[in-house]
């Protein structure tokens, strides 16, 4: 049984198919027949960029997913020949790094994925799940729901909670005396977005523009092709930054970014509708893997498990990664020992989430080291090496696409190069300032 028919629930159902006797998705909304925003999907009308990890795993779970998304009209570009990126204080080189960036609104992503589910997966919509029934020894036995004004009981022995941030699984675990610890980070993030059209003729339909702030700056921007000639503009900041609430204010805010490329495009565009503002105060991770006990057969995925900073675009990648981990476990071990499956899944999903979680601290920790008793910042060294070395550039971009762990920058072969270059830069600055020690 899967609770929720968003991309998390669809991916979970695909993971379970073929390994369990029956897969049913219960969805509280009435599902539209075409890709349409709905109340139960947060940020449903926002354009979502699909990182390489999401593309690889969703294609693995639902063969044909990428082609189906293209058929529906997604945006697409080559990384990084089609991606103008300002990061680490410079414009990144435009090289073909062997990756692609896809983008689409959530309804299109969900629709593409759902259309590839096998016919044996049953979706029941307009069903509001209210409770969980367990066996005398504490394992899952049924889901209780309301449908058409009546209470319905759905017998099952495995439940995947893809219901979103409310997380029914955490509530039910607490009721069973298994408190779930939560890791939190003060993300203090907002972003405002609007769809735009070019005023002076068509722009390159595959061109992504990304401006990431260089610390201590907090202002960034993203412009993604929607696939139909229009573009999706998002500007971001922290609580100290003024939130632009009109298109004119967005234009003024874009002019304060470190790279002018987005501001230049905004000045030559016209908006569709009014800007929409979104906030993420805290990034959170429910640590089912660290709970003192678990309800056998009760799992969680998507925002029910972790909700990270949306600025990094990691959400769907985490969903896909956790779903692949679930598929591998359930196909390898089956459902005979649900206690083992539950523990193994939460341990495996923790590894997936941790890959993304570490990115939040990448620039603050991995790029500052202690060298002979003094703090040495490696940011400038990294930017130089990325610019001049295609292999380093590819590795760095693969980190942001969740194909490599953020901690890989601390590996000896990479760290030694960064430290060597940072010392050279430091020596050069000291020489220019006449402060070289003799």
PEKACOR-V777606 format. One record per residue. N is the residue number from 1. SS is DSSP state (H for helix, E for strand, - for the rest). BURIAL is 1 if it has 16 or more other ideal C-beta (glycine too) atoms within 10 Angstrom, else 0. D_CENTER is the distance of its C-alpha to the mean C-alpha in Angstrom with 2 decimals. Layout:
N/SS/BURIAL/D_CENTER ; N/SS/BURIAL/D_CENTER
This chain:
1/-/1/24.20 ; 2/E/1/20.69 ; 3/E/1/20.11 ; 4/-/1/17.99 ; 5/-/1/17.77 ; 6/-/1/14.29 ; 7/H/1/11.97 ; 8/H/1/11.65 ; 9/H/1/15.45 ; 10/H/1/16.10 ; 11/H/1/14.33 ; 12/H/1/16.24 ; 13/H/1/19.40 ; 14/H/1/19.17 ; 15/H/1/18.89 ; 16/H/1/21.97 ; 17/-/1/24.01 ; 18/-/0/27.06 ; 19/-/1/26.95 ; 20/-/1/27.95 ; 21/-/0/30.78 ; 22/-/0/29.07 ; 23/E/1/25.53 ; 24/E/1/25.33 ; 25/E/1/22.48 ; 26/E/1/23.54 ; 27/-/1/22.10 ; 28/-/1/23.50 ; 29/-/1/23.21 ; 30/-/0/25.60 ; 31/-/1/23.56 ; 32/-/0/24.50 ; 33/-/0/25.89 ; 34/-/0/23.91 ; 35/-/1/20.44 ; 36/-/0/20.92 ; 37/-/0/18.89 ; 38/-/1/19.82 ; 39/-/0/20.04 ; 40/-/1/18.06 ; 41/-/1/14.71 ; 42/-/0/13.38 ; 43/-/1/12.76 ; 44/-/1/14.14 ; 45/-/1/15.94 ; 46/-/1/13.23 ; 47/E/1/12.32 ; 48/E/1/8.79 ; 49/E/1/8.48 ; 50/E/1/7.92 ; 51/-/1/7.82 ; 52/H/1/10.82 ; 53/H/1/9.59 ; 54/H/1/8.41 ; 55/H/1/11.73 ; 56/H/1/13.79 ; 57/H/1/13.04 ; 58/H/1/13.21 ; 59/H/1/16.34 ; 60/H/0/17.65 ; 61/H/1/17.33 ; 62/-/1/18.49 ; 63/-/0/20.70 ; 64/-/0/21.01 ; 65/H/1/17.57 ; 66/H/1/17.11 ; 67/H/0/20.72 ; 68/H/1/20.46 ; 69/H/1/17.66 ; 70/H/0/19.98 ; 71/H/0/22.87 ; 72/H/1/21.32 ; 73/-/0/20.89 ; 74/-/1/17.41 ; 75/E/1/17.15 ; 76/E/1/17.16 ; 77/E/1/18.11 ; 78/E/1/19.06 ; 79/E/1/17.47 ; 80/-/1/19.27 ; 81/-/0/22.40 ; 82/-/1/20.75 ; 83/E/1/18.47 ; 84/E/1/20.38 ; 85/E/1/18.60 ; 86/E/1/20.20 ; 87/E/1/19.03 ; 88/-/1/21.03 ; 89/-/1/23.80 ; 90/E/1/24.48 ; 91/E/0/23.75 ; 92/-/1/22.21 ; 93/-/0/24.37 ; 94/-/0/23.64 ; 95/-/0/23.84 ; 96/-/0/22.77 ; 97/-/1/20.48 ; 98/-/0/20.18 ; 99/E/1/16.64 ; 100/E/1/15.70 ; 101/E/1/13.10 ; 102/E/1/12.91 ; 103/E/1/12.25 ; 104/E/1/13.48 ; 105/E/1/13.69 ; 106/H/1/12.31 ; 107/H/1/15.95 ; 108/H/1/16.37 ; 109/H/1/13.42 ; 110/H/1/14.71 ; 111/H/1/18.24 ; 112/H/1/17.88 ; 113/H/1/16.52 ; 114/H/1/19.15 ; 115/-/0/21.87 ; 116/-/1/21.54 ; 117/-/1/21.98 ; 118/-/0/25.44 ; 119/-/0/28.15 ; 120/-/0/28.70 ; 121/E/1/25.49 ; 122/E/0/26.78 ; 123/E/1/24.86 ; 124/E/0/26.78 ; 125/-/0/25.72 ; 126/-/0/27.27 ; 127/-/1/27.13 ; 128/E/0/26.33 ; 129/E/1/25.89 ; 130/E/0/27.93 ; 131/E/0/28.79 ; 132/E/1/28.75 ; 133/E/0/32.01 ; 134/E/1/32.66 ; 135/-/0/35.55 ; 136/-/0/38.16 ; 137/-/0/36.50 ; 138/-/1/33.14 ; 139/-/1/31.18 ; 140/E/1/29.48 ; 141/E/1/32.10 ; 142/E/1/31.01 ; 143/E/1/28.74 ; 144/E/0/30.64 ; 145/E/1/29.70 ; 146/E/0/31.36 ; 147/E/1/31.99 ; 148/-/0/34.61 ; 149/-/0/36.09 ; 150/E/0/36.67 ; 151/E/0/35.28 ; 152/E/1/34.08 ; 153/E/0/33.56 ; 154/E/1/31.36 ; 155/E/0/32.53 ; 156/-/1/29.96 ; 157/-/1/29.42 ; 158/-/1/25.65 ; 159/E/1/23.08 ; 160/E/1/19.28 ; 161/E/1/18.00 ; 162/-/1/15.12 ; 163/-/1/16.63 ; 164/-/1/13.90 ; 165/-/0/14.33 ; 166/-/0/18.10 ; 167/-/1/17.81 ; 168/H/1/21.17 ; 169/H/1/20.96 ; 170/H/1/21.15 ; 171/H/0/24.06 ; 172/H/1/25.85 ; 173/H/1/25.45 ; 174/H/0/27.00 ; 175/H/0/29.79 ; 176/-/0/30.48 ; 177/-/0/30.88 ; 178/-/1/27.72 ; 179/-/0/25.90 ; 180/-/1/22.24 ; 181/E/0/21.51 ; 182/E/0/18.55 ; 183/E/0/17.12 ; 184/E/0/16.35 ; 185/E/0/15.76 ; 186/E/0/17.09 ; 187/E/1/14.27 ; 188/E/1/16.84 ; 189/E/1/14.58 ; 190/E/1/15.51 ; 191/E/1/15.01 ; 192/E/1/17.40 ; 193/E/1/17.19 ; 194/E/1/19.86 ; 195/E/1/20.78 ; 196/E/1/23.52 ; 197/E/0/26.19 ; 198/E/0/28.18 ; 199/-/0/31.74 ; 200/-/0/33.37 ; 201/-/0/32.62 ; 202/-/0/29.60 ; 203/-/1/27.09 ; 204/-/0/25.63 ; 205/-/1/23.39 ; 206/-/1/21.08 ; 207/-/1/20.70 ; 208/E/1/17.48 ; 209/E/1/18.32 ; 210/E/1/16.17 ; 211/E/1/17.88 ; 212/-/1/16.45 ; 213/-/1/18.84 ; 214/-/1/21.17 ; 215/-/0/21.90 ; 216/-/0/23.57 ; 217/-/0/22.51 ; 218/-/0/19.59 ; 219/-/1/19.56 ; 220/E/1/17.19 ; 221/E/1/16.77 ; 222/E/1/15.11 ; 223/E/1/17.06 ; 224/E/1/15.85 ; 225/E/1/18.36 ; 226/-/1/18.30 ; 227/-/1/20.45 ; 228/-/0/23.59 ; 229/-/0/24.75 ; 230/-/1/23.04 ; 231/E/1/20.14 ; 232/E/1/17.44 ; 233/E/1/17.89 ; 234/E/1/15.68 ; 235/E/1/17.23 ; 236/E/1/16.01 ; 237/E/1/17.90 ; 238/-/0/18.95 ; 239/-/0/21.65 ; 240/-/0/24.41 ; 241/-/1/23.47 ; 242/-/0/25.08 ; 243/-/1/22.84 ; 244/-/1/24.11 ; 245/-/0/24.85 ; 246/-/0/26.81 ; 247/H/1/26.38 ; 248/H/0/29.19 ; 249/H/0/27.50 ; 250/H/1/24.28 ; 251/H/1/26.60 ; 252/H/0/28.22 ; 253/H/1/25.01 ; 254/H/1/23.78 ; 255/-/0/27.13 ; 256/-/0/26.31 ; 257/-/1/23.42 ; 258/-/1/24.49 ; 259/-/1/24.46 ; 260/-/0/26.37 ; 261/H/1/24.81 ; 262/H/1/22.70 ; 263/H/1/25.67 ; 264/H/0/27.97 ; 265/H/1/26.02 ; 266/H/1/25.76 ; 267/H/0/29.53 ; 268/-/0/30.09 ; 269/E/1/28.09 ; 270/E/0/28.57 ; 271/E/1/26.04 ; 272/E/0/25.48 ; 273/E/0/25.92 ; 274/E/0/25.00 ; 275/E/1/21.95 ; 276/E/0/19.52 ; 277/E/0/18.39 ; 278/E/0/15.43 ; 279/E/0/15.37 ; 280/E/1/13.34 ; 281/E/0/16.15 ; 282/E/0/14.76 ; 283/E/1/11.73 ; 284/E/1/12.95 ; 285/E/1/13.10 ; 286/E/1/15.89 ; 287/E/1/17.77 ; 288/H/1/19.42 ; 289/H/1/20.10 ; 290/H/0/22.33 ; 291/-/1/24.10 ; 292/-/0/27.84 ; 293/-/0/27.89 ; 294/-/1/25.96 ; 295/-/1/26.98 ; 296/-/1/27.57 ; 297/-/1/25.69 ; 298/E/1/23.14 ; 299/E/1/19.48 ; 300/E/1/16.15 ; 301/-/1/12.69 ; 302/H/1/9.54 ; 303/H/1/10.14 ; 304/H/1/13.58 ; 305/-/1/12.54 ; 306/E/1/9.94 ; 307/E/1/8.56 ; 308/-/1/7.22 ; 309/-/1/7.99 ; 310/H/1/6.57 ; 311/H/1/8.45 ; 312/H/1/6.35 ; 313/-/1/3.91 ; 314/-/1/1.57 ; 315/H/1/2.41 ; 316/H/1/4.78 ; 317/H/1/5.21 ; 318/H/1/6.03 ; 319/H/1/8.03 ; 320/H/1/9.72 ; 321/H/1/10.53 ; 322/H/1/12.01 ; 323/H/1/13.81 ; 324/H/1/15.38 ; 325/H/1/16.51 ; 326/H/1/18.05 ; 327/H/1/19.73 ; 328/H/0/21.24 ; 329/H/1/22.58 ; 330/H/1/24.01 ; 331/H/0/25.59 ; 332/H/0/27.03 ; 333/H/0/28.35 ; 334/-/0/28.57 ; 335/-/0/28.89 ; 336/-/0/32.24 ; 337/-/0/31.06 ; 338/H/1/28.36 ; 339/H/0/28.51 ; 340/H/0/27.72 ; 341/H/1/24.94 ; 342/H/1/23.33 ; 343/H/1/23.62 ; 344/H/1/22.53 ; 345/H/1/19.35 ; 346/H/1/18.31 ; 347/H/0/19.26 ; 348/H/1/17.32 ; 349/H/1/14.10 ; 350/H/1/14.71 ; 351/H/0/14.77 ; 352/H/1/11.36 ; 353/H/1/9.87 ; 354/H/1/12.32 ; 355/H/1/11.15 ; 356/H/1/8.00 ; 357/H/1/10.33 ; 358/H/1/12.90 ; 359/H/1/11.23 ; 360/H/1/11.93 ; 361/H/0/15.52 ; 362/H/1/15.79 ; 363/H/1/17.95 ; 364/H/0/19.89 ; 365/H/0/20.91 ; 366/H/1/20.63 ; 367/-/1/22.34 ; 368/E/0/25.25 ; 369/E/1/27.80 ; 370/E/0/31.27 ; 371/E/0/33.87 ; 372/-/0/37.51 ; 373/-/0/37.08 ; 374/E/0/35.15 ; 375/E/0/31.52 ; 376/E/1/30.50 ; 377/E/0/27.48 ; 378/-/1/26.02 ; 379/H/1/23.94 ; 380/H/1/26.76 ; 381/H/1/27.50 ; 382/H/1/23.99 ; 383/H/1/24.05 ; 384/H/1/27.48 ; 385/H/1/26.70 ; 386/H/1/23.60 ; 387/H/0/25.88 ; 388/H/0/28.76 ; 389/-/0/27.37 ; 390/H/0/25.34 ; 391/H/0/24.57 ; 392/H/1/23.13 ; 393/H/1/21.16 ; 394/H/1/19.69 ; 395/H/1/18.89 ; 396/H/1/17.18 ; 397/H/1/14.97 ; 398/H/1/14.18 ; 399/H/1/12.99 ; 400/H/1/10.35 ; 401/-/1/9.45 ; 402/-/1/9.39 ; 403/-/1/12.78 ; 404/-/1/14.74 ; 405/-/1/14.62 ; 406/H/1/14.82 ; 407/H/0/18.16 ; 408/H/1/19.58 ; 409/H/1/20.68 ; 410/H/0/23.07 ; 411/-/0/24.72 ; 412/H/0/28.36 ; 413/H/0/28.53 ; 414/H/1/25.80 ; 415/H/0/26.75 ; 416/H/0/30.40 ; 417/H/1/29.81 ; 418/H/1/27.83 ; 419/H/0/30.54 ; 420/H/0/33.30 ; 421/H/1/31.97 ; 422/H/1/31.31 ; 423/H/0/34.90 ; 424/H/0/36.24 ; 425/H/1/34.56 ; 426/H/1/35.82 ; 427/H/0/39.30 ; 428/H/0/39.34 ; 429/H/0/38.49 ; 430/H/0/41.11 ; 431/H/0/43.66 ; 432/H/0/43.11 ; 433/H/0/43.61 ; 434/-/0/46.62 ; 435/-/0/45.24 ; 436/-/0/45.17 ; 437/-/0/46.70 ; 438/-/0/49.71
